[in-house]
Amino acid sequence: MADQTAKLDWRDGVPIATAFDDPYYSLDDGLAETRHVFLAGNDLPARFAGDFHIAELGFGTGLNFLVTWAAWNEAGRPGALRFTSFEAFPMDEGDMRDALGHFTELAPYAETFLAHWAPGQRDVTLPDGPTLDVIIGDARETLPAWEGQADAWFLDGFSPAKNPELWNSTLLQSVGQNTKPGGTAATYSAAGHVRRSLTEAGFTVARTPGYGRKRHMTRARLDAE
C-alpha cells in the first residue's frame, strides 16, 4: 500500500498540503476561524448537553478537535463528548506537533492528545476528555460504512475546487444519512454546488458571513422527523 501520510510545505508557519496546494487552517488566525465556522456555525457550545457526537470530514492537524474539547470543558455541562473524524491523509506526528505549537492556549490539550493518539488508533478516550475516533481512508468508502449518527458535522475538507472528491453530492448525501434529526453541519465553503448538495441531502441551508478573507460560509440544519 502506498504511503498515505500527508505531504506538506510550510508558509509563514502554516502547513500547506502539497497535494492540494491548500492550507490546513486560516493564514490569518486558525483558532478564530475554527470558533467562527465550526463552533458558532453549529450553535456550539450552546447545544452541548448530555452525550454529544461531532463528526468531521478532514482531521488535518487536529485543531478543530482541540478547540472543541476546550469549549466542551469550558461549558462544564454533564455528559460525554464523542468526536469522529474521517481523514484520507493523516499528518505525521512531528508535523502535527509543529502545527499545533502555534496555538499556545491549547498547549495542555495538544500535549495530552499527542501523548495518547497516533494515526490508525481507534476509539481513544482521552484523560478527563472526549472519545476520539479518526477513521483513516477515503471518506467516499469509509463514511457510507459508518453506523454513527452525529449531532453536528464539521465539513472541513480542502477547497472544493482543489479537493472535489470530498464535496460530491453522494458523499454529502451520506453526511445527511449519518446526522440525527435536527442535527447541523457547517463549512467554510459557500460554493453553490455544496449548498445544493446539502439541500438535496435533507438540510435546510443558509449562507452566512464567513471568517477573514472568506465573505461567506454555509450553515445547515437537518429537517427534524
Secondary structure, DSSP 8 states (H G I E B T S, - for coil): -------EEEETTEEEETTTTEESS-TTTHHHHHIIIIIGGGTTTTT--SSEEEEEE--TTSHHHHHHHHHHHHHT-SS-EEEEEEESS---HHHHHHHHTT-GGGHHHHHHHHHH--TT--SEE-TTS-EEEEEES-HHHHTTT----EEEEEE--S-TTT-GGGG-HHHHHHHHHTEEEEEEEEES---HHHHHHHHHTTEEEEEEE-STT-SEEEEEEE---
